[in-house]
Amino acid sequence: MSGPRFRDLFAWEWRQVGRSPLLWAVLLILSASFVWGALNTAVLHSAQTAALERARQADAAFHASAVERARAYRAPVTASAGPVAYWQDPTNVAGYSEYFVRKSALKPHLPLSPLAAGVSDLAPSRLEIKLNTPFGFLDTYDFENPRGLALGRFDLAFAIVFLLPIGLLLLFALLVTFERDRDMLRLVAAQATGPRAWIGARMAAILAWSVPATVLAMIAALGIAGVPLGAVVVSLAVAVLVTVLYMLFWSGVALAVLARQPGAGAALGSFAAIWAALTIGLPLAGSAVAGMIDPVPSAIGYVDAQRRISDEINRERDAILAAALTGRPDLRPFADRAATLDYATRLSFLVPETERRLSQLRIAIQDHRARQEMVAHIAGFAIPTLGVEAAFAMLAGTDPTRQRAFEMQARDYQLRLREIVHPLVQREITQPPAPPDRETRGRLNLAEPLTLPEFALADRSAAERIGQVLPFLFWLSLLALLCIAFGLGRIRKWRVVE
């Protein structure tokens, strides 16, 4: 398809296609869906960002309140205001550890986040960290309709992955088959033009209008959604390249069907079947097979194990504490105080024991999650629609990998806080009990509430995120070229007889 004849044919087709009302209607609808999807995600992420800021302010206010109460509890005991209970006393290191240490682990959104909602509507972006919460944090979520969550959020990635192929295939089906459906194909075949040059020029003309319009609509949608385009140039360029290659992939699929020169009805039927298989059928089938081969660990079983182990810990509490104290040279002389320790001090020994007994179940859940992410990664190469959606989520920072890294870092942060506070709590075991007639309202074994480090998410750089996408980008390029080559190879002669 080279030489002056193809160039002239392409130029003529480009002008004709550009006059088609169908082309502009499809492009207008796609552009509107892009804007809607990007704005929909931007609104969600804006609300989540505001919630993160409120959490940050609440933590600061909570700490300031603890500091103020600590100052107030240094006052001498009076008849009207006696000593306070340890769980209300931020100057008592034991009470402080359980009731006054509250920090939030926050996962901020990246600048390109309106590109894809990813798991941002399913997984929490704020985790409340307390010292004695097993494994770092509790899984808490706002209530939402599970059917709505299962359907997913309409975002820009959804519009590109699902709606863009529909618009593109509709244009191919109706514009390339125009002459056949109007009994004009014999006139075309009578000219000194082969079917490969004619079909190729028509499809190239459609793409010459569609690709720039789609890219401009995508960039405009992200700009309208508030993305600082100047700050995400490279990541946005990769997202645009993924979109263009995705369009070429579907063009190759369309070319393989149109090579047989069907009518519009037959072409639309074939396109609908292929689209449904690639976007719905294969992902659902793959998910079902993966679920049967590697079933999800029972959440009910895990909750039941938590209940049983909690009961065991309560029954064996004194024995566990005595063993823990005996095992520490600095605490061994005080092992006889195991039964008299306050609740918060006991937790500093019992919670790690609870985590130890639950660790196998926890590891099984985490391993299953890692395997599922690996399966999803491989499935993205086998099913391009999944791969494109995953690539957009990776560039947007709403991918499951980033969420898992966030949760792991939140757990590490909790352990770091324990290393700071728990030694102070356990050191009090070696001190004599506070006299009942002490002079101040507070215990004062902690002079001031501690200035604990803040959580800071160690994020991957934009270059690293792009590096994660590049293998799929190369694969999609190869897949698009193979589909186009296969389609061109099928076009051998005119088929003017039904």
N, C-alpha and C positions, 0 to 999 in steps of 0.2 A: 504494500500500500504506500509506495513512495513514488516520487516523480511529479511532474506538473499536473497530470490528470487528477491524482488524488488531492493535490493542493487546491486545484480549481473546484473540485467537487466538494471538498470540505468548506471552502469559502462560501459556495452557493448554499450548502446545507446550513451553515452557521447563520446566514442571513434569514433563511426560511424559518428555522427553528426559533430564532429571536423574535419573529412576528407571531408566534403561537400563543394565544391566550392561556392555553393549558399550562405551558411552561411557567408563566408568571403567576398563575393561580397557585400552582404547587409550591413554587419558591416562596410566595407570600405566606402561605399556610405554615410551611416549615420554619420560616423566620419568626413568625408569631409564636410557634411552639418552642423555639429556642429561647426567646425572651421570657416566656412564661415559666419554662423550666428553670432558667437561671435565677429569676426573681424568686421563685418558690423556694429554692435552696438557700438563697441569700437571706430570705426572711427567717427561715429556720435557724441558720447559723448566727444571724444577728441576735435572735432571742437567746440562743445558747451562750453567746459572748456576753450578753447583758447578765445572764445568770451567773457566769463565772466571775464577773466583776462584783456582783452582789455577794457571792460566797467569799471573795477576797476581803470585802469590806466587813462582812459578818465575822470573819476570823480575827481581823484587826480589832473590831469592837469587843469581841469576846476576850481577847488578850488584854486589852486596855482595862476592861472591867475586872479581870483577875488582879491586875497590878493595883487598881484602886482599892479592891477589897483587901489585898495584902497590906496596904498602908493602913487601912482602917483597923485591921486586926492586930496591929502592933500596940494599939491603945491598951492601957491598964484595965484589968478586970474591975468592973463595978457591980454593985448589987443589981442594977437594972439590966446589965448586959454582961452575962457570964461568958465562959469559954464556948466556942462554937464547935460543932461536931466536925470530925476530920474530913468528911465528904463535902463540907462547905468551906473548908479552910485552904486557900491556896498557899499558905505558909507552911502547911504540913505536906511534906514531900510525898507521902503515900496518897493522901487525898488529891494532891495536885496531879499525880501521875494518871489517875483514873478519871477524874472529873474536870480537870482544867487543861489537859493537853488535847487540843483539837486543831487539826490542820487539814487543809484541803489540797489534794493533788489535782491540778488543773491541766487540761489539754486544750490549748488555744487552737483556733482554726488558722490554716495557712491562707495566704492571699488569694490563691486560685480555688478556694473551696467551693464557690458556687458552680464550678464545673460539674461536680458529682456529689450527691448526698452520701453515697457509699453506706457505711455503717453508722453514720452520725445520727440517724434517727432511731437506732436500735441500741447502741452502746453508750454508756454514760461518759461525758466529758469532764465530770467532776466527781472525785472520789473523796469521801470524808475519812481521814486517817485518824485513828485512835490507837493508843499503844496496845490495848488488850483485845482488839478485834482480830479474830483468827484470820491469818493469811492476808492481812493488810486492810481489808475493807469489806463492807457488806454489799451484796448486789441489790441495789434498790433502783426502781424505775418508776417514772410516772405512768399512770394507767393510760393505755391507748387500745383502741379496738384491734385485736390480734389479726382480724381479716385484713384490715387496712394496712397493718405492718407487713403482712405476708405479700400484699400486692406491691409494696414498695412505693417510694415517693416519686412524683413526676418531677424530674430534674433535667438539666441539659443533657446529661449522659443518656438518660432514657430516650429523649427526643432524637438524639443522634443514632443510638443503637437500634431503636425500634421503628421510629417514624421516618427517618431519612431514607432507609432502604425502600419503604413503601412508596414514597414520593418518586424516588429514582426509578424503581421498577415500573411504576405507572407511566412515567414519561416514555420509557423504552417500549413498553407494550403498546401504547397508543400511537406514538409518533413513528416508530420503525415499521409497524405493520399497516400504516395508513394506505399505501398503494395496493397491497394485497386485498384489503377489505373493500376497496373501491374498484376492483378489477382493473387496476392500472399497472400491475406487475409485469404484464407482457410488454407494455410499452417501455418500461424501464429495462427489461431484459433484452429488448431489441437494440438498445444503444450499445455502443462499444465500451461498456463498463461491466466489470465482473461483479458478482454478488459480494465478494469480500470487500472490494473497494467501496461499494455503495453502502452496505450495512455499517462498515467501519467508519465511513465519513459521517453518516447520520448519527451514530452513537457518539463519535468524537465531538460532533457539534453540540449534542445535548450536554455532554460533560463540560465543554468549553464555556457554556453558560452556567451550568449547575455548580461546578466546583468553586469558581470565584464568588458566586452569590452565597453559597453555603459558608465559605470561610468568612466572608464579610459579616454574614448574619451571626455566626458564632462569636466573632470578636465583638460585634456590637452588643450582643446579648450579655456577654460578660462585663462589658463596660457599663451597660445600663444597670447591671446587678451590683455595681460598685467595686469591681476588681481593679486594683491599680495596675493597669496594663503595662506601664513602664517598668514595674518591679518584677514582672513575671514573663519577660520577653522570651527567654529560652524555653521555659516550661510550656508556655502558650504555643510556641512554635512547634514543639513536639506534639502537643495535643492536636494542633491543626494538621500536622503531617499524618498522625494516626487517622484523623477523619478523612483526609484525602485518600489514603491507602484503603480505608474501609469502603469508600465510594468506588474505587477501582476494583476492589474484590467483588462487590455486587455487580459492577459493570461486566466483569468476567463471567459471573454466573448468568447474567442476562444474555450475554453474547452466546454462551453455550446453548441456551434455549432458542434464541432467535436465529441461530445458524440453520435450524431446520425450516426457517421461514414460515412460521405458523401464522394464523390469524390472531386478531387481538384477543378474542375470547380464550383461545387455547393458550396463548402466551400468559394472559393474566391468571388462568388456572394453574399453570405450571409455576409461575412466580409465587402465587399464594401458598402453594404446597411447600415450596422450598423455603420461603420466609418462615412459615409456621414451624417447619422442622428445625431450622437453625436457631430460631429465637425462643421457641416454646417446647417443642417436642423433645429434642435432644437434651437440653438442659434438665428437663423434668425427668427424663429416663435416666440420665447420668446420675442425678441426685438420688433417685430411687435405688439404683444399683449400688451406689456408694453407701447408702444407708443400710442396705442388706448385708454388704460385705463387712462394713465397719460400723456397727450400730452405735448410737450415742449412749454414753453411760447414763444410767437412770438418775435423773435429778431427785426423784422421790427416794431412791435408795441412798443417795448422798445425804439428804435431809434426815432420813431415818438413822443413818450411821452417826451423824452429828448428835442426834438425840441420845442414842445408846452410849456413845462415848462420853457425852456430858454427864449422863447418869453414873457411869463408871468412875469418872473423875471425882464426882461428888462423894461417892461411897469410899473411895480410896484416898480422899484428900489428905488426911493427916499422915498416912504412910508415904505418900508422894512428897509432901513437904519435908518430912523427917529425912527421907533419902536424899532430897536435894540439899538440905542443910548439911547433912553428914558428908556429902560428896565435895563440899567446898571447905578447904582448910581454914579460911577466915571465918566461916560460919559454924564449923563443927562444934565448938564449945557451947553454942547456943541452940543446939538441936532440940533441947527440951522445950523451947518456946514455940515449936511448930504449931501446936494446937491453939495458941493465943494470938497468932498474927492477925492483923486486920485484913479485911476483904481485899483491898487494893494491893497489899503486899503479897497476899496469897496468889493473886492473879499473875504477878510477875513470874511465878514458878509454874502455875497450873496451865496458863495459856500456851506456853511453848510445849508442854506435855500433850495438850489437846492437839496441837498442830502436828506433833510427831505421830500420834496415833491415827490422824486423818491423812497423813502425807501420802500414803499409797493411793487412796481414792483421789486425792487432789492431783497427783501426778498422772493418774489414768485419764482424768478429765483434760488436763493440759496437753498430754500426748495426743489424745483424740483430736483436740482442736488444732494442733500443729499438723497432724495428718490430713485433716480436712482442708486446711489451707494449702497444703502441698497438692492435694487432689484438685482443688479449685485452680491452682496455678497451671497444672498440666492440662486441665480441661479447657483453659483459655487458649491453648495452642490447638487443641482438637476442634473446638467450637469457637470461631472467631468472634461471635457476638459477645461471649463471656470474656474473651481476652480484651476486647476493646473497652468494655465496661470496667474491667479490673485496671486497665491502663489509665483510664480517666480518674478512677478513685485514687490510684497511686499518685498521680500528678496533683490531685486536689488535696491530698493528705487525709482522706477519709477512708483509707483502706484498712482491712482487718489487721495487717501486719503492724501498722502504726498503733492501733488500739491495743494490741497485745503487748507491744513494747511499753506503752504508757502504763498498763496495769502491772507489768513486771517492775518498772521503775517505782511505781507507787508502793509496791511491796518492799523493795529495797529501801525506800525512804522510811517506811515504818520501822524496819529493822535498825536503821541508823538512829532514829529517835529512841528506840529501846536501849541502844548502846549508851545513849547519853543519860537517860532518866533512870532506868532500872538499877544500875549500880548505886545511885543515890538512895533509891527506895530500900534496897536490900542492905545497904550499909547501916540503916537505922535499926536493923535487927540486933546489932551489937551494942546499941545504946540503951540505957535504962529507960523504962517507961516514963512518960511525962508526969510530973507530980500533979495531983488533983488540984492543988492550990497554987498553980502557976500564976504569975503576975500579969500576963497578957492574954487577950482573947484568943490569939492565934498560937499555934504550936511553935512557930519560928525556927523549925529545923531546915527551912528553905527561906533564905533571907528575902529573895525576890523571885517571882515567876521567871523561869528560864527564858532566855532569848534563843529560841530553837531555830535551826536553819529552815528556810523556805524550800518548798518543792520546786525544782526547775526541770522541766522535761528536756532530756537530751535528744533532740530531733536530728534526723538525717538531713543533710544539706540537699538543696535542689538538684545538684549534680548527681548525688547518690540516688535520688528518686528517679531521675531521668535514666540513670544507668540500669535501674530495675526494669524500665520499660523497653529499653533498646532491643533486647533479644526478641521480644514479641513484635516490635516494629519491623525488624529484619524478616521475621517469619511471615508477617502479614504482607510485606512487599513481595516475598517469594510466592506466597499463595495467590496474590492478585495477578502476578505475571503468569503463573501456571494456568489460572482460570482463563485469562485472556488468550494465551497461546492455545489452550484446548479449544476455546470457542472459535478462534480463527481457523484452526485445523479442521473443524467440522464443516466450514463453508467451502464447498467445492464447485457447486454449479447451481444454476437457477432452478427453482421448483415452482413452475408456473401452473402445474396441473394439480388440482386438489385430489 
